[in-house]
Amino acid sequence: MPVYEFLCTACDSRYDDLVGINESLTDQRCPDCASTEVEKLVSSFRSKVQQGTGDSILVNGHLPGPSSPGSSRAGGCCGGSCGAC
């Protein structure tokens, strides 16, 4: 089952929930205030892939790190605070 992140627009609470394949994302209730006014958030992800002789960590599908001259990439995934950079 995938884990989704949600934001309650009634009380600004953020929470995550395991959602089964047959469950609807619209059936969510905030665990703090029981409101059904929740939005699914876009979550970041991290995966490890092997390229050549070494391993690389991809964050949101991109290699983290500072942008090189002429590159349109911004800095690392979150400025280096996640430890992947």
C-alpha positions as protocol buffer text, in pm:
chain_id: "A"
residue {
  index: 1
  type: MET
  ca { x: 0 y: 0 z: 0 }
}
residue {
  index: 2
  type: PRO
  ca { x: 134 y: 344 z: -85 }
}
residue {
  index: 3
  type: VAL
  ca { x: 183 y: 612 z: 179 }
}
residue {
  index: 4
  type: TYR
  ca { x: 36 y: 950 z: 90 }
}
residue {
  index: 5
  type: GLU
  ca { x: 86 y: 1285 z: 262 }
}
residue {
  index: 6
  type: PHE
  ca { x: -216 y: 1504 z: 329 }
}
residue {
  index: 7
  type: LEU
  ca { x: -283 y: 1859 z: 446 }
}
residue {
  index: 8
  type: CYS
  ca { x: -600 y: 1946 z: 635 }
}
residue {
  index: 9
  type: THR
  ca { x: -721 y: 2283 z: 511 }
}
residue {
  index: 10
  type: ALA
  ca { x: -945 y: 2324 z: 816 }
}
residue {
  index: 11
  type: CYS
  ca { x: -670 y: 2306 z: 1084 }
}
residue {
  index: 12
  type: ASP
  ca { x: -342 y: 2313 z: 878 }
}
residue {
  index: 13
  type: SER
  ca { x: -239 y: 1972 z: 1011 }
}
residue {
  index: 14
  type: ARG
  ca { x: -10 y: 1756 z: 794 }
}
residue {
  index: 15
  type: TYR
  ca { x: -28 y: 1379 z: 819 }
}
residue {
  index: 16
  type: ASP
  ca { x: 48 y: 1068 z: 618 }
}
residue {
  index: 17
  type: ASP
  ca { x: -168 y: 762 z: 568 }
}
residue {
  index: 18
  type: LEU
  ca { x: -145 y: 417 z: 411 }
}
residue {
  index: 19
  type: VAL
  ca { x: -406 y: 404 z: 136 }
}
residue {
  index: 20
  type: GLY
  ca { x: -514 y: 70 z: -5 }
}
residue {
  index: 21
  type: ILE
  ca { x: -554 y: 17 z: -378 }
}
residue {
  index: 22
  type: ASN
  ca { x: -933 y: -5 z: -350 }
}
residue {
  index: 23
  type: GLU
  ca { x: -961 y: 295 z: -114 }
}
residue {
  index: 24
  type: SER
  ca { x: -1051 y: 640 z: -242 }
}
residue {
  index: 25
  type: LEU
  ca { x: -828 y: 934 z: -158 }
}
residue {
  index: 26
  type: THR
  ca { x: -1143 y: 1143 z: -114 }
}
residue {
  index: 27
  type: ASP
  ca { x: -1246 y: 938 z: 193 }
}
residue {
  index: 28
  type: GLN
  ca { x: -971 y: 1093 z: 407 }
}
residue {
  index: 29
  type: ARG
  ca { x: -1040 y: 1247 z: 749 }
}
residue {
  index: 30
  type: CYS
  ca { x: -795 y: 1462 z: 941 }
}
residue {
  index: 31
  type: PRO
  ca { x: -678 y: 1270 z: 1250 }
}
residue {
  index: 32
  type: ASP
  ca { x: -666 y: 1596 z: 1452 }
}
residue {
  index: 33
  type: CYS
  ca { x: -1001 y: 1762 z: 1376 }
}
residue {
  index: 34
  type: ALA
  ca { x: -1190 y: 1491 z: 1178 }
}
residue {
  index: 35
  type: SER
  ca { x: -1250 y: 1731 z: 889 }
}
residue {
  index: 36
  type: THR
  ca { x: -1284 y: 1590 z: 538 }
}
residue {
  index: 37
  type: GLU
  ca { x: -1132 y: 1908 z: 390 }
}
residue {
  index: 38
  type: VAL
  ca { x: -795 y: 1752 z: 308 }
}
residue {
  index: 39
  type: GLU
  ca { x: -561 y: 1783 z: 10 }
}
residue {
  index: 40
  type: LYS
  ca { x: -314 y: 1522 z: -110 }
}
residue {
  index: 41
  type: LEU
  ca { x: 37 y: 1668 z: -113 }
}
residue {
  index: 42
  type: VAL
  ca { x: 314 y: 1597 z: -361 }
}
residue {
  index: 43
  type: SER
  ca { x: 578 y: 1404 z: -171 }
}
residue {
  index: 44
  type: SER
  ca { x: 948 y: 1397 z: -243 }
}
residue {
  index: 45
  type: PHE
  ca { x: 1113 y: 1061 z: -287 }
}
residue {
  index: 46
  type: ARG
  ca { x: 1459 y: 915 z: -283 }
}
residue {
  index: 47
  type: SER
  ca { x: 1589 y: 613 z: -468 }
}
residue {
  index: 48
  type: LYS
  ca { x: 1924 y: 443 z: -507 }
}
residue {
  index: 49
  type: VAL
  ca { x: 2036 y: 344 z: -855 }
}
residue {
  index: 50
  type: GLN
  ca { x: 2355 y: 188 z: -978 }
}
residue {
  index: 51
  type: GLN
  ca { x: 2535 y: 365 z: -1262 }
}
residue {
  index: 52
  type: GLY
  ca { x: 2862 y: 220 z: -1385 }
}
residue {
  index: 53
  type: THR
  ca { x: 3094 y: 131 z: -1099 }
}
residue {
  index: 54
  type: GLY
  ca { x: 2935 y: 338 z: -821 }
}
residue {
  index: 55
  type: ASP
  ca { x: 2598 y: 398 z: -663 }
}
residue {
  index: 56
  type: SER
  ca { x: 2411 y: 726 z: -698 }
}
residue {
  index: 57
  type: ILE
  ca { x: 2123 y: 863 z: -497 }
}
residue {
  index: 58
  type: LEU
  ca { x: 1843 y: 1021 z: -697 }
}
residue {
  index: 59
  type: VAL
  ca { x: 1617 y: 1271 z: -524 }
}
residue {
  index: 60
  type: ASN
  ca { x: 1290 y: 1341 z: -706 }
}
residue {
  index: 61
  type: GLY
  ca { x: 1445 y: 1168 z: -1006 }
}
residue {
  index: 62
  type: HIS
  ca { x: 1752 y: 1396 z: -1021 }
}
residue {
  index: 63
  type: LEU
  ca { x: 2107 y: 1378 z: -893 }
}
residue {
  index: 64
  type: PRO
  ca { x: 2134 y: 1615 z: -595 }
}
residue {
  index: 65
  type: GLY
  ca { x: 2410 y: 1868 z: -559 }
}
residue {
  index: 66
  type: PRO
  ca { x: 2496 y: 2221 z: -657 }
}
residue {
  index: 67
  type: SER
  ca { x: 2429 y: 2325 z: -1012 }
}
residue {
  index: 68
  type: SER
  ca { x: 2721 y: 2344 z: -1244 }
}
residue {
  index: 69
  type: PRO
  ca { x: 2785 y: 2643 z: -1471 }
}
residue {
  index: 70
  type: GLY
  ca { x: 2542 y: 2639 z: -1759 }
}
residue {
  index: 71
  type: SER
  ca { x: 2309 y: 2398 z: -1582 }
}
residue {
  index: 72
  type: SER
  ca { x: 1944 y: 2480 z: -1524 }
}
residue {
  index: 73
  type: ARG
  ca { x: 1934 y: 2265 z: -1209 }
}
residue {
  index: 74
  type: ALA
  ca { x: 1898 y: 2435 z: -876 }
}
residue {
  index: 75
  type: GLY
  ca { x: 2100 y: 2323 z: -573 }
}
residue {
  index: 76
  type: GLY
  ca { x: 2051 y: 1992 z: -394 }
}
residue {
  index: 77
  type: CYS
  ca { x: 1720 y: 1843 z: -300 }
}
residue {
  index: 78
  type: CYS
  ca { x: 1672 y: 2068 z: 2 }
}
residue {
  index: 79
  type: GLY
  ca { x: 1989 y: 2267 z: 33 }
}
residue {
  index: 80
  type: GLY
  ca { x: 2191 y: 1983 z: 181 }
}
residue {
  index: 81
  type: SER
  ca { x: 1999 y: 1937 z: 505 }
}
residue {
  index: 82
  type: CYS
  ca { x: 1872 y: 1589 z: 414 }
}
residue {
  index: 83
  type: GLY
  ca { x: 2219 y: 1434 z: 402 }
}
residue {
  index: 84
  type: ALA
  ca { x: 2184 y: 1312 z: 42 }
}
residue {
  index: 85
  type: CYS
  ca { x: 2388 y: 1601 z: -96 }
}
